[in-house]
């Protein structure tokens, strides 16, 4: 994790390794942009996704993105297309973190409920 933070601690959309920050997010973002522009027939085009990334994310570098996500992903990322890439990426990080916290909270609550139903203790040898 320390290396990830170090690699990502640069200005702009390119990390210290020369890669676009966000791992899969550039492709999600590009798909949202294509959908927002009504170019849905291009959602499975490597050239179109790469062109959007080049134009809106990292014009100083050329990356090739192979479309590995279905076109329905574009619908989920459509709202992000209205934002600049860096802002959209931070909003996505916040959404992801919020969902993670909700899931952990739900699991902790479920675990507490399971323990209270069993009386909180188990007999020796019982699983």
DSSP file (Angstrom, degrees, kcal/mol; ACC not computed):
  #  RESIDUE AA STRUCTURE BP1 BP2  ACC     N-H-->O    O-->H-N    N-H-->O    O-->H-N    TCO  KAPPA ALPHA  PHI   PSI    X-CA   Y-CA   Z-CA
    1    1 A X     >        0   0    0      0, 0.0     4,-2.3     0, 0.0     5,-0.2   0.000 360.0 360.0 360.0 -38.3    0.0    0.0    0.0
    2    2 A X  H  >  +     0   0    0      1,-0.2     4,-2.4     2,-0.2     5,-0.1   0.907 360.0  49.8 -59.3 -42.1    2.9    2.4    0.8
    3    3 A X  H  > S+     0   0    0      2,-0.2     4,-3.3     1,-0.2    -1,-0.2   0.896 108.0  53.6 -64.7 -39.4    4.2    1.9   -2.8
    4    4 A X  H  > S+     0   0    0      2,-0.2     4,-1.9     1,-0.2    -2,-0.2   0.920 110.4  46.5 -61.0 -44.4    0.8    2.6   -4.2
    5    5 A X  H  X S+     0   0    0     -4,-2.3     4,-0.6     2,-0.2    -1,-0.2   0.925 114.8  47.6 -63.1 -44.4    0.5    5.9   -2.3
    6    6 A X  H >< S+     0   0    0     -4,-2.4     3,-1.1     1,-0.2    -2,-0.2   0.935 111.8  49.2 -61.5 -47.4    4.1    6.8   -3.4
    7    7 A X  H 3< S+     0   0    0     -4,-3.3     9,-3.0     1,-0.3    10,-0.3   0.833 114.9  45.3 -63.0 -32.5    3.5    5.9   -7.0
    8    8 A X  H 3< S+     0   0    0     -4,-1.9     2,-1.7    -5,-0.2    -1,-0.3   0.470  83.8 100.5 -89.8  -2.5    0.2    8.0   -7.1
    9    9 A X    <<  +     0   0    0     -3,-1.1     2,-0.3    -4,-0.6    -1,-0.2  -0.293  59.4 102.2 -86.8  55.8    1.7   11.0   -5.3
   10   10 A X  S    S-     0   0    0     -2,-1.7     2,-0.2     2,-0.2     6,-0.0  -0.880  76.5-100.4-126.7 162.2    2.2   13.1   -8.4
   11   11 A X  S    S+     0   0    0     -2,-0.3     3,-0.4     2,-0.0     2,-0.1  -0.521  84.6  15.2 -76.8 151.4    0.3   16.0   -9.9
   12   12 A X  S    S-     0   0    0      1,-0.2    -2,-0.2    -2,-0.2    46,-0.1  -0.295 107.4 -54.3  84.5-167.3   -2.0   15.3  -12.8
   13   13 A X  S    S+     0   0    0     44,-0.3     8,-3.4    -2,-0.1     2,-0.4   0.501 107.6  83.4 -93.1  -5.6   -3.3   12.0  -14.2
   14   14 A X  B     -A   20   0A   0     -3,-0.4     6,-0.2     6,-0.2     2,-0.1  -0.854  66.2-147.5-105.5 133.0    0.0   10.2  -14.6
   15   15 A X    >   -     0   0    0      4,-3.0     3,-1.9    -2,-0.4    -7,-0.2  -0.240  37.9 -88.3 -87.8-178.2    1.7    8.4  -11.7
   16   16 A X  T 3  S+     0   0    0     -9,-3.0    -8,-0.1     1,-0.3    -9,-0.1   0.687 126.6  57.3 -65.3 -18.8    5.4    7.9  -11.1
   17   17 A X  T 3  S-     0   0    0    -10,-0.3    -1,-0.3     2,-0.1     3,-0.1   0.450 119.4-108.3 -90.0  -1.4    5.4    4.7  -13.2
   18   18 A X  S <  S+     0   0    0     -3,-1.9     2,-0.2     1,-0.3    -2,-0.1   0.618  79.5 126.1  84.4  13.0    4.0    6.6  -16.2
   19   19 A X  S    S-     0   0    0      1,-0.1    -4,-3.0    44,-0.0    -1,-0.3  -0.680  70.4 -96.5-102.3 157.6    0.6    4.9  -15.9
   20   20 A X  B >   -A   14   0A   0     -2,-0.2     3,-0.9    -6,-0.2    -6,-0.2  -0.567  45.1-116.0 -71.2 130.4   -2.8    6.6  -15.8
   21   21 A X  T 3  S+     0   0    0     -8,-3.4     5,-0.1    -2,-0.3    -1,-0.1  -0.404  94.6  48.4 -65.9 141.6   -3.9    7.0  -12.2
   22   22 A X  T >  S-     0   0    0      3,-0.1     3,-2.9    -2,-0.1     2,-0.6   0.363  83.0-139.7 111.8  -3.8   -7.0    5.0  -11.3
   23   23 A X  T <  S+     0   0    0     -3,-0.9     3,-0.3     1,-0.3     4,-0.3  -0.314  91.4   9.0  53.4 -99.1   -6.2    1.6  -12.8
   24   24 A X  T >> S+     0   0    0     -2,-0.6     4,-1.8     1,-0.2     3,-0.7   0.671 113.4  84.4 -83.1 -17.1   -9.6    0.6  -14.3
   25   25 A X  H <> S+     0   0    0     -3,-2.9     4,-3.3     1,-0.2     5,-0.3   0.842  79.5  61.8 -60.3 -36.4  -11.2    4.0  -13.8
   26   26 A X  H 3> S+     0   0    0     -3,-0.3     4,-2.5     1,-0.2    -1,-0.2   0.905 107.8  45.4 -56.2 -38.7   -9.8    5.6  -17.0
   27   27 A X  H <> S+     0   0    0     -3,-0.7     4,-2.4    -4,-0.3    -1,-0.2   0.915 113.3  49.1 -69.9 -41.6  -11.8    3.0  -19.0
   28   28 A X  H  X S+     0   0    0     -4,-1.8     4,-2.2     2,-0.2    -2,-0.2   0.939 113.4  47.7 -59.1 -46.3  -14.9    3.5  -16.9
   29   29 A X  H  X S+     0   0    0     -4,-3.3     4,-2.3     1,-0.2    -2,-0.2   0.926 111.2  49.9 -61.4 -47.1  -14.6    7.2  -17.3
   30   30 A X  H  X S+     0   0    0     -4,-2.5     4,-2.6    -5,-0.3    -1,-0.2   0.887 109.8  51.3 -61.0 -39.7  -14.1    7.0  -21.1
   31   31 A X  H  X S+     0   0    0     -4,-2.4     4,-2.2     2,-0.2    -1,-0.2   0.891 109.3  50.7 -65.5 -38.5  -17.1    4.7  -21.4
   32   32 A X  H  X S+     0   0    0     -4,-2.2     4,-2.4     2,-0.2    -2,-0.2   0.895 110.5  49.7 -63.3 -40.2  -19.2    7.2  -19.5
   33   33 A X  H  X S+     0   0    0     -4,-2.3     4,-2.0     2,-0.2     6,-0.2   0.927 110.1  50.1 -64.2 -45.7  -18.0   10.0  -21.8
   34   34 A X  H  <>S+     0   0    0     -4,-2.6     5,-2.8     1,-0.2    -2,-0.2   0.913 112.9  46.7 -59.7 -42.5  -18.8    7.9  -24.9
   35   35 A X  H ><5S+     0   0    0     -4,-2.2     3,-1.4     1,-0.2    -1,-0.2   0.906 110.5  52.4 -66.2 -41.3  -22.3    7.3  -23.5
   36   36 A X  H 3<5S+     0   0    0     -4,-2.4    -1,-0.2     1,-0.3    -2,-0.2   0.834 109.6  49.7 -64.2 -32.0  -22.8   10.9  -22.6
   37   37 A X  T 3<5S-     0   0    0     -4,-2.0    -1,-0.3    -5,-0.2    -2,-0.2   0.423 118.1-113.4 -86.6   1.4  -21.9   11.9  -26.1
   38   38 A X  T < 5S+     0   0    0     -3,-1.4     2,-0.5    -4,-0.2     3,-0.3   0.673  78.4 130.0  77.2  17.2  -24.3    9.4  -27.6
   39   39 A X    > < +     0   0    0     -5,-2.8     3,-2.0    -6,-0.2    -4,-0.1  -0.295  16.4 142.5 -97.7  48.3  -21.5    7.3  -29.1
   40   40 A X  G >   +     0   0    0     -2,-0.5     3,-1.4     1,-0.3     4,-0.2   0.757  62.7  66.5 -64.5 -25.5  -22.9    4.0  -27.6
   41   41 A X  G 3  S+     0   0    0     -3,-0.3    -1,-0.3     1,-0.2     3,-0.3   0.625  99.5  54.6 -69.8 -10.5  -21.9    2.1  -30.7
   42   42 A X  G X  S+     0   0    0     -3,-2.0     3,-1.9     1,-0.2    -1,-0.2   0.333  74.5 101.9-102.3   5.5  -18.2    2.8  -29.8
   43   43 A X  T <  S+     0   0    0     -3,-1.4    -1,-0.2     1,-0.3    -2,-0.1   0.737  87.1  43.2 -65.1 -22.3  -18.4    1.4  -26.2
   44   44 A X  T 3  S+     0   0    0     -3,-0.3     2,-0.6    -4,-0.2    -1,-0.3   0.149  90.6 109.2-107.1  18.9  -16.6   -1.8  -27.3
   45   45 A X    <>  -     0   0    0     -3,-1.9     4,-2.3     1,-0.2     5,-0.2  -0.857  53.3-160.7-100.7 118.2  -14.0    0.0  -29.5
   46   46 A X  H  > S+     0   0    0     -2,-0.6     4,-2.5     1,-0.2    19,-0.5   0.894  94.5  53.0 -59.8 -41.0  -10.5    0.0  -28.2
   47   47 A X  H  > S+     0   0    0      2,-0.2     4,-2.1     1,-0.2    -1,-0.2   0.897 110.1  46.9 -63.8 -41.3   -9.6    2.9  -30.4
   48   48 A X  H  > S+     0   0    0      2,-0.2     4,-2.2     1,-0.2    -2,-0.2   0.920 113.8  46.5 -68.0 -44.7  -12.5    5.0  -29.2
   49   49 A X  H  X S+     0   0    0     -4,-2.3     4,-2.2    -7,-0.2    -2,-0.2   0.930 114.4  48.1 -63.4 -44.9  -11.9    4.4  -25.5
   50   50 A X  H  X S+     0   0    0     -4,-2.5     4,-2.4    15,-0.3    13,-0.3   0.870 110.0  53.1 -63.8 -36.9   -8.1    5.1  -26.0
   51   51 A X  H  X S+     0   0    0     -4,-2.1     4,-2.4     2,-0.2    -1,-0.2   0.896 108.7  48.9 -66.3 -40.4   -9.0    8.3  -27.9
   52   52 A X  H  X S+     0   0    0     -4,-2.2     4,-3.1     2,-0.2     5,-0.5   0.924 111.9  49.0 -64.6 -43.3  -11.2    9.6  -25.1
   53   53 A X  H  X>S+     0   0    0     -4,-2.2     5,-2.5     1,-0.2     4,-1.9   0.915 112.7  48.5 -61.5 -42.1   -8.5    8.8  -22.5
   54   54 A X  H  <5S+     0   0    0     -4,-2.4    -2,-0.2     3,-0.2    -1,-0.2   0.892 118.0  40.3 -64.7 -39.3   -5.9   10.6  -24.7
   55   55 A X  H  <5S+     0   0    0     -4,-2.4    -2,-0.2    -5,-0.1     4,-0.2   0.884 130.6  21.2 -78.3 -39.6   -8.2   13.7  -25.2
   56   56 A X  H  <5S+     0   0    0     -4,-3.1    29,-0.5    -5,-0.2    -3,-0.2   0.633 130.9  29.1-109.0 -15.4   -9.6   14.1  -21.7
   57   57 A X  T  <5S+     0   0    0     -4,-1.9   -44,-0.3    -5,-0.5     2,-0.3   0.825 128.9   2.6-111.8 -59.5   -7.3   12.3  -19.3
   58   58 A X    > < +     0   0    0     -5,-2.5     3,-1.4     3,-0.1    -2,-0.1  -0.662  54.9 168.2-138.7  78.8   -3.7   12.2  -20.4
   59   59 A X  T 3  S+     0   0    0     -2,-0.3    -1,-0.1     1,-0.3    -5,-0.1   0.745  77.6  63.8 -65.6 -21.2   -3.0   14.1  -23.7
   60   60 A X  T 3  S+     0   0    0      2,-0.0     2,-0.3     0, 0.0    -1,-0.3   0.601 106.9  42.6 -78.9 -10.3    0.8   13.9  -23.1
   61   61 A X  S <  S-     0   0    0     -3,-1.4     2,-0.5    -7,-0.1    -3,-0.1  -0.919  73.3-133.4-133.1 158.2    0.8   10.0  -23.3
   62   62 A X        +     0   0    0     -2,-0.3     2,-0.3     2,-0.0   -11,-0.1  -0.964  26.2 177.0-114.5 125.5   -0.8    7.4  -25.4
   63   63 A X        -     0   0    0     -2,-0.5     2,-0.5   -13,-0.3    -9,-0.2  -0.918  21.8-140.1-123.4 150.9   -2.4    4.4  -23.8
   64   64 A X        -     0   0    0     -2,-0.3     2,-0.5   -11,-0.1   -17,-0.1  -0.961  16.2-166.3-112.9 124.9   -4.3    1.5  -25.3
   65   65 A X        -     0   0    0     -2,-0.5     2,-0.5   -19,-0.5   -15,-0.3  -0.947   9.4-150.9-113.9 120.9   -7.3    0.3  -23.5
   66   66 A X        -     0   0    0     -2,-0.5     2,-0.9   -17,-0.1     3,-0.1  -0.790  28.2-117.4 -87.8 125.7   -8.8   -3.1  -24.4
   67   67 A X        +     0   0    0     -2,-0.5   -21,-0.1   -23,-0.2    -1,-0.0  -0.499  51.0 153.9 -69.5 105.2  -12.6   -3.0  -23.7
   68   68 A X        +     0   0    0     -2,-0.9     2,-0.4     2,-0.1    -1,-0.2   0.448  50.0  78.2-109.5  -4.2  -13.1   -5.7  -21.1
   69   69 A X  S    S-     0   0    0     -3,-0.1     5,-0.0     1,-0.1     0, 0.0  -0.837  84.5-109.6-108.3 145.6  -16.2   -4.4  -19.5
   70   70 A X    >   -     0   0    0     -2,-0.4     3,-1.7     1,-0.1     4,-0.3  -0.233  32.5-106.7 -67.0 160.0  -19.7   -4.7  -20.9
   71   71 A X  T >  S+     0   0    0      1,-0.3     3,-1.2     2,-0.2     4,-0.5   0.708 112.8  74.0 -63.4 -19.9  -21.5   -1.6  -22.3
   72   72 A X  T >> S+     0   0    0      1,-0.3     4,-0.9     2,-0.2     3,-0.8   0.754  82.4  70.4 -65.7 -21.9  -23.8   -1.5  -19.2
   73   73 A X  H <> S+     0   0    0     -3,-1.7     4,-1.4     1,-0.2     3,-0.3   0.837  86.8  66.6 -61.3 -32.2  -20.9   -0.2  -17.2
   74   74 A X  H <> S+     0   0    0     -3,-1.2     4,-0.5    -4,-0.3    -1,-0.2   0.842  94.3  57.6 -59.3 -34.2  -21.2    3.1  -19.2
   75   75 A X  H X4 S+     0   0    0     -3,-0.8     3,-0.7    -4,-0.5     4,-0.4   0.900 104.8  49.9 -64.4 -40.6  -24.5    3.7  -17.5
   76   76 A X  H 3< S+     0   0    0     -4,-0.9     3,-0.3    -3,-0.3    -1,-0.2   0.816 117.0  41.3 -67.4 -29.4  -23.1    3.6  -14.0
   77   77 A X  H 3X S+     0   0    0     -4,-1.4     4,-0.7     1,-0.2     3,-0.5   0.325  83.4 101.2-103.6   7.2  -20.3    6.0  -15.0
   78   78 A X  T X< S+     0   0    0     -3,-0.7     3,-1.1    -4,-0.5     4,-0.4   0.895  79.3  54.5 -56.4 -44.5  -22.4    8.4  -17.1
   79   79 A X  G >4 S+     0   0    0     -4,-0.4     3,-1.0    -3,-0.3    -1,-0.2   0.821 101.4  59.9 -62.4 -28.6  -22.6   11.0  -14.3
   80   80 A X  G >4 S+     0   0    0     -3,-0.5     3,-1.8     1,-0.2    -1,-0.2   0.739  87.4  75.0 -70.7 -21.9  -18.8   11.1  -14.0
   81   81 A X  G << S+     0   0    0     -3,-1.1    -1,-0.2    -4,-0.7    -2,-0.2   0.737  86.8  62.1 -64.0 -23.0  -18.5   12.2  -17.6
   82   82 A X  G <  S+     0   0    0     -3,-1.0    -1,-0.3    -4,-0.4     2,-0.3   0.606  98.2  71.4 -77.6 -10.7  -19.6   15.7  -16.7
   83   83 A X  S <  S-     0   0    0     -3,-1.8     2,-0.0    -4,-0.2    -3,-0.0  -0.711  93.3-100.3-105.1 153.6  -16.6   16.1  -14.4
   84   84 A X     >  -     0   0    0     -2,-0.3     4,-2.9     1,-0.1     5,-0.2  -0.383  44.7-106.6 -63.0 154.9  -12.9   16.6  -15.2
   85   85 A X  H  > S+     0   0    0    -29,-0.5     4,-2.8     1,-0.2     5,-0.2   0.897 116.5  48.6 -54.9 -49.9  -11.0   13.3  -14.9
   86   86 A X  H  > S+     0   0    0      1,-0.2     4,-2.0     2,-0.2    -1,-0.2   0.910 114.9  45.4 -61.8 -42.4   -9.1   14.1  -11.7
   87   87 A X  H  > S+     0   0    0      2,-0.2     4,-2.4     1,-0.2    -1,-0.2   0.931 113.3  50.3 -64.2 -45.4  -12.3   15.3   -9.9
   88   88 A X  H  X S+     0   0    0     -4,-2.9     4,-2.4     1,-0.2    -2,-0.2   0.888 109.0  52.3 -60.5 -39.5  -14.3   12.3  -11.2
   89   89 A X  H  X S+     0   0    0     -4,-2.8     4,-2.4    -5,-0.2    -1,-0.2   0.916 110.3  47.2 -64.7 -42.5  -11.5   10.0  -10.0
   90   90 A X  H  X S+     0   0    0     -4,-2.0     4,-2.3     2,-0.2    -2,-0.2   0.873 110.8  51.7 -68.1 -35.8  -11.6   11.5   -6.5
   91   91 A X  H  X S+     0   0    0     -4,-2.4     4,-2.7     2,-0.2    -1,-0.2   0.923 110.5  49.6 -63.4 -42.2  -15.4   11.3   -6.4
   92   92 A X  H  X S+     0   0    0     -4,-2.4     4,-2.9     2,-0.2    -2,-0.2   0.900 108.7  51.7 -62.9 -41.0  -15.1    7.6   -7.4
   93   93 A X  H  X S+     0   0    0     -4,-2.4     4,-2.6     2,-0.2    -1,-0.2   0.923 111.9  47.8 -60.6 -43.1  -12.6    7.0   -4.6
   94   94 A X  H  X S+     0   0    0     -4,-2.3     4,-2.6     2,-0.2    -2,-0.2   0.913 112.4  47.8 -63.8 -43.6  -15.1    8.6   -2.2
   95   95 A X  H  X S+     0   0    0     -4,-2.7     4,-2.5     2,-0.2    -2,-0.2   0.928 113.6  48.2 -62.3 -45.2  -18.0    6.5   -3.4
   96   96 A X  H  X S+     0   0    0     -4,-2.9     4,-2.3     1,-0.2    -2,-0.2   0.921 112.7  47.6 -62.1 -44.4  -15.9    3.4   -3.2
   97   97 A X  H  X S+     0   0    0     -4,-2.6     4,-2.5    -5,-0.2    -1,-0.2   0.909 111.5  51.1 -63.6 -42.4  -14.7    4.2    0.3
   98   98 A X  H  X S+     0   0    0     -4,-2.6     4,-2.3     2,-0.2    -2,-0.2   0.914 111.1  47.6 -60.9 -44.0  -18.3    5.0    1.4
   99   99 A X  H  X S+     0   0    0     -4,-2.5     4,-2.4     2,-0.2    -1,-0.2   0.888 110.8  52.2 -64.7 -39.0  -19.6    1.7    0.0
  100  100 A X  H  X S+     0   0    0     -4,-2.3     4,-2.6     2,-0.2    -2,-0.2   0.932 110.1  48.2 -61.3 -46.1  -16.7   -0.2    1.7
  101  101 A X  H  X S+     0   0    0     -4,-2.5     4,-2.6     1,-0.2    -2,-0.2   0.905 111.3  50.7 -62.8 -42.1  -17.6    1.4    5.0
  102  102 A X  H  X S+     0   0    0     -4,-2.3     4,-2.4     2,-0.2    -1,-0.2   0.911 111.2  48.4 -61.5 -42.3  -21.3    0.6    4.6
  103  103 A X  H  X S+     0   0    0     -4,-2.4     4,-2.4     2,-0.2    -2,-0.2   0.918 112.2  47.7 -65.8 -43.2  -20.4   -3.1    3.8
  104  104 A X  H  X S+     0   0    0     -4,-2.6     4,-2.7     1,-0.2     5,-0.2   0.926 112.5  50.2 -63.1 -43.5  -18.1   -3.4    6.8
  105  105 A X  H  X S+     0   0    0     -4,-2.6     4,-2.5     1,-0.2    -2,-0.2   0.897 110.5  49.5 -60.7 -40.9  -20.8   -1.8    9.0
  106  106 A X  H  X S+     0   0    0     -4,-2.4     4,-2.5     2,-0.2    -1,-0.2   0.910 112.1  47.9 -65.6 -41.6  -23.4   -4.2    7.7
  107  107 A X  H  X S+     0   0    0     -4,-2.4     4,-2.6     2,-0.2    -2,-0.2   0.902 112.0  49.0 -66.2 -40.5  -21.1   -7.2    8.3
  108  108 A X  H  X S+     0   0    0     -4,-2.7     4,-2.4     2,-0.2    -2,-0.2   0.927 113.2  47.8 -64.2 -43.6  -20.3   -6.0   11.9
  109  109 A X  H  X S+     0   0    0     -4,-2.5     4,-2.0    -5,-0.2    -2,-0.2   0.901 112.2  49.2 -62.9 -40.9  -24.0   -5.5   12.6
  110  110 A X  H  X S+     0   0    0     -4,-2.5     4,-2.2     2,-0.2    -2,-0.2   0.912 110.8  50.7 -64.4 -42.1  -24.8   -8.9   11.2
  111  111 A X  H  X S+     0   0    0     -4,-2.6     4,-2.2     1,-0.2    -2,-0.2   0.896 109.4  50.1 -63.1 -40.6  -22.1  -10.5   13.3
  112  112 A X  H  X S+     0   0    0     -4,-2.4     4,-2.5     1,-0.2    -1,-0.2   0.899 110.0  51.3 -64.4 -39.3  -23.3   -8.9   16.4
  113  113 A X  H  X S+     0   0    0     -4,-2.0     4,-1.6     1,-0.2    -2,-0.2   0.885 109.6  49.8 -64.4 -38.9  -26.8  -10.1   15.7
  114  114 A X  H  X S+     0   0    0     -4,-2.2     4,-1.2     2,-0.2     6,-0.2   0.902 111.9  48.2 -65.7 -41.1  -25.6  -13.7   15.2
  115  115 A X  H  <>S+     0   0    0     -4,-2.2     5,-2.4     1,-0.2     4,-0.3   0.904 110.1  51.0 -67.9 -40.8  -23.7  -13.5   18.5
  116  116 A X  H ><5S+     0   0    0     -4,-2.5     3,-0.8     1,-0.2    -1,-0.2   0.844 107.9  53.3 -68.6 -30.6  -26.7  -12.2   20.4
  117  117 A X  H 3<5S+     0   0    0     -4,-1.6    -1,-0.2     1,-0.2    -2,-0.2   0.804 109.3  48.8 -70.6 -28.6  -28.9  -14.9   19.1
  118  118 A X  T ><5S-     0   0    0     -4,-1.2     3,-0.5    -3,-0.2    -1,-0.2   0.376 122.4-104.8 -93.0   6.4  -26.5  -17.6   20.2
  119  119 A X  T < 5 -     0   0    0     -3,-0.8    -3,-0.2    -4,-0.3    -2,-0.1   0.491  53.3 -88.4  85.8   2.1  -26.2  -16.1   23.7
  120  120 A X  T 3 <S+     0   0    0     -5,-2.4     2,-0.3    -6,-0.2    -1,-0.2   0.233 106.9  74.3  83.5 -16.2  -22.8  -14.6   23.0
  121  121 A X    <   -     0   0    0     -3,-0.5     2,-0.4    -6,-0.2    -1,-0.1  -0.930  63.7-148.3-130.5 153.9  -21.0  -17.8   24.1
  122  122 A X        -     0   0    0     -2,-0.3     2,-0.1    -3,-0.1     3,-0.1  -0.916  25.3-112.0-118.1 148.3  -20.4  -21.2   22.7
  123  123 A X    >   -     0   0    0     -2,-0.4     3,-2.3     1,-0.1     2,-0.0  -0.442  50.0 -82.6 -74.9 153.1  -20.0  -24.4   24.6
  124  124 A X  T 3  S+     0   0    0      1,-0.3    -1,-0.1    -2,-0.1     3,-0.1  -0.314 117.4  15.7 -57.5 130.8  -16.7  -26.1   24.5
  125  125 A X  T 3  S+     0   0    0      1,-0.3     2,-0.3    -3,-0.1    -1,-0.3   0.349  96.7 123.5  86.9  -7.0  -16.2  -28.1   21.3
  126  126 A X    <         0   0    0     -3,-2.3    -1,-0.3     1,-0.1    -4,-0.1  -0.709 360.0 360.0 -90.6 139.3  -19.1  -26.4   19.6
  127  127 A X              0   0    0     -2,-0.3    -1,-0.1    -3,-0.1    -3,-0.0   0.432 360.0 360.0 -93.7 360.0  -18.5  -24.8   16.2
